[in-house]
Amino acid sequence: MNKKEAKSRIEKLKEEINHHRYLYHVLDKPVISDAALDSLKHELELLEKAFPEYLTPDSPTQRVGGKPLDKFSKVQHATRMLSLNDIFSKEELLEWEERNKKLLPSTSKINYYTEVKMDGLALSLKYSNGLLKQGSTRGDGRVGEDVTQNIKTIQSIPLRINIDSLDKKVSLQAKKEIIVRGEVFMATADFQKLNQEQVKKGESEFANPRNAAAGSIRQLDSNIAGSRRLSFMAYDLVTDLGQKTHKEAHKILQRLGFRAGEENNDSLNSFCDDLSAVEEFYRNISKKRKQLPFWIDGIVININDLNIYQRLGVVGKAPRGAVAYKFPSEQAVTIVEDIQVQIGRTGALTPVAHLTPVRVAGSTVSRATLHNEDEIERLGLKIGDTVIIQKAGDIIPDIVEVLPKMRTGKEKKFVMPKICPMCGSKVLRKEGEVAHYCTNKNCFAVQRESIYHFVSKKAFDIEGLGPKIIDSLFENNLIKNVVDIFDLTFDELKSLERFAEKSAENTIKAINNSKNITLARFIYALGIRHIGEETAIDLADSFGNIDKLKKVNQDDLSNIHDIGGVMADSIVKYFKDQNNLDIINGLLERGVKLINPVSRKHTAITGKSFVVTGTLNSLSREEIKEKIRVAGGKVSSSVSKQTDYLIYGDNPGSKYEKAKKLGITAVSEPEFLAMLE
Ligand code: IVH
């Protein structure tokens, strides 16, 4: 990016951020996610670093905390209300510890107290002689807003604290004025109820529980604030009541009558001897996150020993002795540099956005699928646009929104190619379909994609024949279709650049071993349109052998429960095509042997439909699917009303949310394994 471009982008970013900050902080009505806003700010910060001449004092990056609103009276905080620095990875966690160690005597033993990071807003409470006197928001850290009337309606904030529970040694002076800090939040169930009520009243919904909590606390009318069910979790005891560690502070807070983690239960707060224990806490919380009754956006790690914590001091507006280890954000902002078309196995042309690489949900992303022309139209997307992308689980990200105000005028409209970029044949959009297709059956790209599919894990599962090797076999005219794979010789493979003697030998072995295959996998490998793994199993179960299937007609298929009209048409059409029959015969002639399907057991889960999501711990995806099938269950890739169970692993994402909405039973991996027993 040259200087002129940087200047213009910086200006646009500032405008965009200011606009969203206003919607968020003044009106409490954000229209983009926090992650997307953070991503915009992050880009601005980087550009200002690279082009410091364009850094101005009014830049959103120069802002320290929010300014108190005018409508409430101001409160000077007795001690500054600090914020936390964020980290996102194990490496950053280790670096944080290393930095602290350098500032401490080598004899200091550091251990930690970890807590969930509530997604709400910070509140400071002042108690005089045990009575709640004042509640205030953070504001800019030094001066906040007096929200005493409103927070008095929050049931988890005690109006009187139990100062008699304190140690006898605590001075009277200390007991006189006690300051407690924590987070005001709205439980997920209360948030959902509130939004339902908002809809009924014809008012707009809140974007998330935090905005709902912030909006409620800032209500001038405490009756309204009171009607919104808010909660409070304490995390900091500012007054010295004899606590030597964070853990002790939490115990005291609990005795005083606060909710401060869970007593006798380490699930929300935990003492951690070292960083590996901290990581374990982070992992456990990530897993449990979706089941908690409130939203959290990470964990907070405090150095447990308060002496050490104090000694490390503060940089900027954050203490050195604590950090927020955030969950990976699932949205980010980036630029669509180009839109290119990919051709799939079925000949469908899929537009793919090539992005300026950006980190989202823990990994770097440079592509997003655009599905089809209609989707580009719906988004109003042009090449060169700044967009919000979203990733859920481990799937390719989607573009969720275009930020049209970020345009420079140089953006270009995308036009679907009229001829196939691979083979030059005509491209057509079939009536009633959203996709465009290459009309050439023998299109090089289509053939190549069918071979990728044919050798893939769920099909012939031929190890050693990855996409790069297949490309090179094509380029060297060694294969044209799937049958040719079985004619490959050791010498041919060895002649390729990518092969050594040993790997050529192993690949030939793998090809030979793949020849014994179940009928279901064989059908799936053929790549019949609309026929996924599960339908292939249904077909194998119903027909039992390939000869019967070759003569299939519509009537045969109408009795099979899960096969609808579109699938039936596709199956019949496939087996009517002589080209396809030649492929099947060619494979059989080369020694492919179809083994009988394993008989399925009848168990408690027979006939039930399952969806698997998230990262599993003890089984691979294929293994768990196999277990479901052997026990008579069915596996599907998307959650619908027909789903009976969702099996979830770590970081489950959107499928989990959807299942929850539909009231589908969600079981963890161990729970599922227990079901099988
Ligand atoms: S400790 C020195 N503990 O996160 C600041 N903060 O990003 C003391 N938060 O302003 C903060 N849960 O509003 C702490 N268990 C927790 C928290 C927590 C949520 C919020 C808090 C803070 C912000 C920093």
Boltz pocket constraint, residues with backbone or C-beta under 6 A from the ligand:
constraints:
  - pocket:
      binder: B
      contacts: [[A, 81], [A, 82], [A, 83], [A, 84], [A, 115], [A, 116], [A, 117], [A, 118], [A, 119], [A, 120], [A, 121], [A, 122], [A, 123], [A, 182], [A, 183], [A, 235], [A, 236], [A, 300], [A, 319], [A, 322], [A, 324]]
      max_distance: 6.0
